[in-house]
């Protein structure tokens, strides 16, 4: 159309324009709400994802510490077994040795018994530490799962936000808010270590 031409809107053009403007304002409000919600949920989700990764790393470190303590305990039990073998040989020697050597072997038997008691105590302490590290690892994995559940719920909420924007359905927006709330609650459980 040239600048010199005059254009008159028909009645249906006016109604269509009015519908677009009023629907656009209503849609714009929904878009703004969902955009703000999505930005907040994405930020919270990033924090939850970080916390999930941190707890998973801690669980791995704790499980590694448990394995190290279990190995140290095993080494102590092997040392204990070596002392038991030496004690058994000394007991056999006590039976077979001449009277002049019996006192020596009796001393050896007592020394091995004393050494074994200390070794056993150390092995049991190491086993207890291993069990404690295992327990801590299991707890961290549980918390990691909570963070992962929370992050997943927030990701679903963000996906529902896109669907709500495309469909302009109010009920979809409500489901989006519900999933976001579930994610935040699960994140709260993870933070409280429940």
Protein Blocks (a to p, Z undefined) as FASTA:
>chain_A
ZZkbccdddfklmmmmmmmmmmmmmmmmmmmmmmmmmmmmmmmmmmmmmmmmmmmmmmmm
mmmmmmmmmmmmmmmmmmmmmmmmmmmmmmmmmmmpcfklmmmmmmmmmmmmmmmmmmmm
mmmmmmmmmmmmmmmmmmmmmmmmmmmmmmmmmmmmmmmmmmmmmnopaklmmmmmmmmm
mmmmmmmmmmnoZZ
